[in-house]
Amino acid sequence: MLARVTGLDATLLGPSTVLAMATRIGGPAVGLDDVGCLAAGWAADFQRLDLDHHAFVPVTEPSELLAHVAWAGTDRRVTDVWVAGEQVVADGVVLTVDEEQARAEVQQRAQRLAAG
């Protein structure tokens, strides 16, 4: 999104380019060669979005939905997540981490850092 702002051109990066950067070409950019595509032998990481949310309307043509996902899709619209083929979030609930414990730990560490 910053490229669009600094270039003063809202069309500088289209939604398909942005989503490709987050998926297919994002992995190799950080040294991961088996991510960004659902293919045999690749890490099966994917997510499901709540497309019924008002952030994803209106849709008058198929490319509009892609634009909504690229520009309005936030982590709050993610309902389910799979990592390496294993579901780790179901209906917005994290299955692999004790969220209450994690929050308490983060709070304690932040207080230590702030005091230090």
CORPEFEN-V147924 format. One record per residue. N is the residue number from 1. RES is the residue in three letters. PHI is phi in radians with two decimals (999 if undefined). Layout:
n=N res=RES phi=PHI
n=N res=RES phi=PHI
//
This chain:
n=1 res=MET phi=999
n=2 res=LEU phi=-1.13
n=3 res=ALA phi=-1.08
n=4 res=ARG phi=-1.17
n=5 res=VAL phi=-1.29
n=6 res=THR phi=-1.17
n=7 res=GLY phi=-1.46
n=8 res=LEU phi=0.90
n=9 res=ASP phi=-2.55
n=10 res=ALA phi=-1.15
n=11 res=THR phi=-1.70
n=12 res=LEU phi=-0.96
n=13 res=LEU phi=-2.13
n=14 res=GLY phi=-1.45
n=15 res=PRO phi=-1.07
n=16 res=SER phi=-1.18
n=17 res=THR phi=-1.18
n=18 res=VAL phi=-1.09
n=19 res=LEU phi=-1.19
n=20 res=ALA phi=-1.13
n=21 res=MET phi=-1.12
n=22 res=ALA phi=-1.43
n=23 res=THR phi=-2.18
n=24 res=ARG phi=-0.96
n=25 res=ILE phi=-1.75
n=26 res=GLY phi=-1.26
n=27 res=GLY phi=-1.05
n=28 res=PRO phi=-1.01
n=29 res=ALA phi=-1.14
n=30 res=VAL phi=-2.00
n=31 res=GLY phi=1.48
n=32 res=LEU phi=-1.88
n=33 res=ASP phi=-1.73
n=34 res=ASP phi=-2.03
n=35 res=VAL phi=-2.31
n=36 res=GLY phi=1.73
n=37 res=CYS phi=-2.66
n=38 res=LEU phi=-1.47
n=39 res=ALA phi=-2.56
n=40 res=ALA phi=-0.98
n=41 res=GLY phi=1.52
n=42 res=TRP phi=-1.69
n=43 res=ALA phi=-1.11
n=44 res=ALA phi=-1.60
n=45 res=ASP phi=-1.83
n=46 res=PHE phi=-2.75
n=47 res=GLN phi=-2.41
n=48 res=ARG phi=-2.02
n=49 res=LEU phi=-1.87
n=50 res=ASP phi=-1.45
n=51 res=LEU phi=-1.37
n=52 res=ASP phi=-1.45
n=53 res=HIS phi=-1.18
n=54 res=HIS phi=-1.10
n=55 res=ALA phi=-1.14
n=56 res=PHE phi=-1.81
n=57 res=VAL phi=-2.18
n=58 res=PRO phi=-1.49
n=59 res=VAL phi=-2.22
n=60 res=THR phi=-1.81
n=61 res=GLU phi=-2.68
n=62 res=PRO phi=-0.94
n=63 res=SER phi=-1.16
n=64 res=GLU phi=-1.15
n=65 res=LEU phi=-1.09
n=66 res=LEU phi=-1.05
n=67 res=ALA phi=-1.12
n=68 res=HIS phi=-1.08
n=69 res=VAL phi=-1.10
n=70 res=ALA phi=-1.18
n=71 res=TRP phi=-1.76
n=72 res=ALA phi=-2.07
n=73 res=GLY phi=-1.35
n=74 res=THR phi=-1.98
n=75 res=ASP phi=-1.07
n=76 res=ARG phi=-1.25
n=77 res=ARG phi=-1.66
n=78 res=VAL phi=-1.40
n=79 res=THR phi=-1.79
n=80 res=ASP phi=-2.48
n=81 res=VAL phi=-2.42
n=82 res=TRP phi=-2.12
n=83 res=VAL phi=-2.18
n=84 res=ALA phi=0.92
n=85 res=GLY phi=1.45
n=86 res=GLU phi=-1.85
n=87 res=GLN phi=-1.26
n=88 res=VAL phi=-2.01
n=89 res=VAL phi=-2.36
n=90 res=ALA phi=-2.28
n=91 res=ASP phi=0.88
n=92 res=GLY phi=1.44
n=93 res=VAL phi=-1.82
n=94 res=VAL phi=-1.27
n=95 res=LEU phi=-1.66
n=96 res=THR phi=-1.90
n=97 res=VAL phi=-2.33
n=98 res=ASP phi=-1.37
n=99 res=GLU phi=-1.06
n=100 res=GLU phi=-1.09
n=101 res=GLN phi=-1.13
n=102 res=ALA phi=-1.09
n=103 res=ARG phi=-1.07
n=104 res=ALA phi=-1.08
n=105 res=GLU phi=-1.13
n=106 res=VAL phi=-1.09
n=107 res=GLN phi=-1.08
n=108 res=GLN phi=-1.07
n=109 res=ARG phi=-1.15
n=110 res=ALA phi=-1.12
n=111 res=GLN phi=-1.14
n=112 res=ARG phi=-1.09
n=113 res=LEU phi=-1.13
n=114 res=ALA phi=-1.18
n=115 res=ALA phi=-1.42
n=116 res=GLY phi=-1.40
//
